[in-house]
């Protein structure tokens, strides 16, 4: 029983994606005689979560490829989930399955599907589809109705031809950095997100709200209890939307050694205030705080739904003051501490990344500016000629 999962960049072109999903469901229904509402699923367009239940129930992944697809952590996770299912299926049965169908949503001249995907892309005779992708056909549907129907028919045939029962992937992790991103562009400024948190088993005895933690420090999820790795995915997606190349690290000696060593790498320290009370982490905090520089900043998520943290806010604030005195005093000009929800955290993160980028560019320009050869450096002109 074929069931497809539509993987796409969320919060972009939502009206068109929804229309395509409805049309594709109807096309598959016409081939199978089953109700269209039972044939497909996709992720919530307004969240970054990866719905593993829906993925595990699906026999085919339909990936709407665009220039941003492989820079979104949830798209990469959905792709990797099916890749691993296919690898396990082949190792068990010796059979290949046509279970991942790359579809051109928007063309990426630098990374065409045939060059970046190990799976056969959708082939249709339509030159308009090959040149401009499905989104273009949808937007000009009155003109390209026949070509659009060709895409739907070809895709529905491949979906309904899929008969292999793929294995579920128990224990699959959806956190950022889980796999290769074949479409990611090179040459972007790098940003390290250093996550100062803990695993559930390392929590202090007086920290009872274990639902915000997982088996690893990178599983910390202050705004989505039980949504392991949600913060890592969120910061990764915000960074890639700003054309940065992100990496998410746990706070350890290796991560501390990277902070401030390369002026071209931006660093964002993500602080769990409860970690500031852990004696074993004090040395690491002191090492990071000792070299803030232009390329380093800090944000502290503290969910308003975490009643335990709210009840001990004064104690937590004092602990952070002691552990990060320099960083704590350097960024008082706008809100970066005790961020109460994901919306305000995302806003603060975008501002912080933009500021880091600007500061880094100013630093590079200052380093490249030639020093005056004689006399004093001239003052800039003031008045109407100045900028």
N, C-alpha and C positions, 0 to 999 in steps of 0.2 A: 504494500500500500504506500504509494509515493506521497511524501510530504516534503515541501521545500521550506527552507529558511532563507529569507532575504537579508543579506548583509550589505550595509550601506553606511555612508557618512551621515550621522544624525544631526538634527538641528539645522540642516541645509537643504533647500529645495523640498521641504517636507510635503507641500501640496502635490508636487509632481511625483515624489516617491510613493505617496499614498495612492495616487491614481494608477501608477504602474502596478503596484501590489494588487489592487482590485482587479485590474485588467488581466494580469497574469493568473490570478486565482480563477477567474472566469474561464480563461483559455484551458487551464488544466482540468477544470470541471467539465468542459465540453469533451475532453478526451477520455475522461474516466467515468462520467455519469454520477460523480459524487458531488455533494453540496460544496460550493466554492469556499464557504467559511471554514471548512474542515481541512483545507488543503495546504495552507501556508501559514507562516508566522514570521515575525520580525521583532527586534528589540524595541523597547519603549523609546520613541524618538526624543523624549525630553530627559532621559537619564543616560548615564555612561555605563550602566551595568550590563554584564554579559549573561543572558538568560540560558544557563546550561540545560535546564529542563527542556526548553524548546529546541535547543540544538540537538540534544540526545534523542529526541523524538523524530527528528528530520532525517530523511534519506538523501537529500540533496541540499547543497549550499549554493545559492545564486548570489554571486558577489558583483555588486554594481561598482565597477572600478572607475576611479577618478584620480586626478593628481594628488588628492589628500587622503585617499583610502588607506594606504599603508603607513601613514603618519598618525593614525588614530588607534590607540591601544586596544579598544574594544573590537575594531575591525580585524586587527592582527590576531587577537585572541580567538575570534570566531573562525578565521581562516586556519589558524594553527590547530584548533580543536578538530576540524575535519581532516586536516593533514595527518594528525596522529591517528585518528580513527581509520583512515585508509591504510596507513602503514601497518597497524595492528591487524586489520582485516587481511591484507596481503600476506603477512607472516603466518596467519592461521590457516588460510585457505589456498594461497597461491594464486588467487584471482584478483584482477584489477577491477575497480568499480568507477564508473563515470559519475562521481558524486560531488564534484566541485565545478561549477560552470561560471567562468569569468565573462561578464557582460560589460561592454564599454558604455558607461553612463556619460562620462565626459572624457574626451581623448586626452592622453598624456603623451605628447610627442617624444619625451625623453624615455618613457618606460611603456612601450606598447605591450599588451597582454602576451603576445607571442614570445616576447623577449624576457618578461619578468615572471611568467607563470609556468609551473610544471604541468598544468592542466590545460587541455585543449579549450581555447576560447570559443564562444558562440560564433558560428559562421553562417552568414546569410548573404544572398547576392546583392542586397541593397548597398549601393555606393554611398548613399546618404548616411546610413548607419556606420559604415566603416570609416567615413571621414569625420562625422560630427557626433556620433553616439546617440543613445536612446533619448537623453534629455532633450536634444535638439528636435528629434522626431515628435516628442510629446508636445513641446512648445508650439510647433508648427503642424499640429496634427491634421488640420484641414488640408494641408498640402501633401503631407507624407502619410496619409492614412494607410495606404497599401504597404508601404515599407514598414510602418509600425506593426501592422498585422503579421508581416513576415517574421519579424523578431519574436512576437508573442507565440506564433505557431511553432517556430523552430525551438524555442525555449521550452514550450509545453511538451513537445515530443521528447526532448531529452529528459525532462523531469519524469514523465510517465514511463519512460523506458528503464528507469533506475529500479532495479529489483533486489539489489543486494541489501541484506540486513547488516548494517554496520555496528560494531561494538560501541558501548558507552565507554567514556574515559573517566573512570572514578579517580578522584584526587587531582584532576586537571586544575592547574592554577591559571587564573585570568589576570594576574598582576602585570604591570608594565614591564617591558623588556623580556617577555617570555619567549620570544622567537625572532626570526629574521624578518626585516621589513624590506622586501625587495624593491619597493617603490620610493623609499626615503631618499631625499636628495642629499648629496654630499656638499661640503663647503659651508654649512650653516654654523653659526656660533653655538658652542656647546654650553649646556647648563646642567650642573649636578644638583640634584635634590638630595640632601643629606638628612635622613629621617632619624631624629633622636627619639626613639621609642623603645618598646620592649616587647618580647613575646609574652603570651599569657602566663607561661610557667615561671617567668622571671618577675612578675609583678610583686611589689611589696605587700606584706600581709594586710595592710590597711587599705589596699586598693581592691574593692570588691566588684567593680563594674567590669568584669572580664569580657563582656560582649563586644567591647570596642577593640579587642586584640585577637591575634591568631597565633599560629605556631612560630611565626618569625616576626621580627620588628617591622618588616615591610608590609605585614598584614594589618598594621594599625589602621583603623577606620573610624575616626572620631565622629563623623557625621552620618554614618550608615552602619549601625550595629549589625553584626553578623555578615556584613558585606565586605569580606576580606579583600584587602588591596584596593579598596575604592579610592582612598586618598592618593595612592600611587598612580592610579589610572587618571584621576582628575588632574593632577599637576602635569602629567605627561601630555594630556590633550590640550591643556591651556598653553603649554610651551610650544607644542608643534603648531598650534594655530597662530602663534607669533613668529613662526619660521625659525624656531630654535631646535637644536638636537638634544633631547633630554636623556638623562640617566638618573636612576633612583638608587641610592646607596643607603645602607644602614650606618649609623654612627659607630665607627670603630677606628682603630689606628690607621688602617689603609685609607679610609675616607678623610680623616683629619690631615693626613699627609698631602692629599690633593688640594686641600683648601688653600687658596692664595698662591699656589706654586706656579700656575699658568694664568697670566692676566687675561688670556683670551677665553678662559672658561669661567662662566658665571656660577655662583654657588648660592643656593637657597637652603638655609637650615630650617627644617620643620621640627618644632619643639613640642613634645608632650611634657607639660609642666610637671607631671608626676615623676618623670625621669630625673628632673633637677634635684629630687630628694634622694636619689640613689647614689650612695657613696662611690660605687665602682665607676660611675660615669663622670664624676667630678673632674678627673684629670683630662678627659676628652673634651668636656665643655670648656675648660680653661685653655686648652690648646687652640680650639676654634676661636674663642673670644679674643685671644691675643693677637690675631691677625685678621681683623675685619676687612680692611681695604675697600677699594671702590667696587670690587666685583663680588662682594659677599653681602647677603642680607638675611633676615630671619623673619619667620612667621610662626605664630603659635595658635593652632586650632584648639578651641575649648568649647565644645558644643553646649548650647543652652539646654539640651535634653539630658546632659550628664549631670544629674542632680547631686551626685557625690562630689564632683569637682566644684559645683556651685556652693555647696555647703562649706567647702574648705578653701575658698578662693583666696582669702588673705594669706593663708599658709603657703599656698602654691605660688602666689605672686612674690612672696618673700624668698622662696627657694629659687625662683628664676632670677630675681635681682642679685642674689649671691653668686649664682653660677655664671651669669652672662652680664656682668656690669657694664662692659664697653658696648656690646651690641644693644643692650637694654636702653642705654642712654643715647645711642646714636640715631635711633629711629623713632623719636617721640613726636615727630612732626605730623605723622598721620597713622591711622590705626593699623597695627600689625599684631597686636597682642589680644589674647582672649577672644578670638574671632568666633562668634556664636553659631554661625550656620554656614553651609556650603556656598550660598550666594555671596555673602560678605567675604568669605575666604577667597572665592574666585576673583572677586573685584580687587581685593588687596593684592592677590598674586599677580594679576595682570599689571597693576600699577608698579609693583616691585620689579617685575621683569623688564618693563619698558624703561624704568629708571636705571636699572643695571645696564641695559643695552646702551642708553644714552651716555651714562658715566664712562662706560668702557670705550665708546667711540671718542669721547672728549679726551680720555687719557691717551689713546693712540695718537690723536691729532696733536696733543701737547708734546708727546715724545718725538713726533716727526717734525715739529716746527723748528726752523733753523734759529739758532741763538743770534742775537745782534752782534755784529762784528766790531762796532765802535760806539762809544758813548752809551747813554742810557737807552733803554727800550722806549720807543715813543708811546705816548698815551693815545688811546683811540680818539678820533674826532667825535665831538659831541654835537648835539643840535640836529638839524634836519638831515645831515649827511650820515649820521651814525645809524647803525642797525642794531 
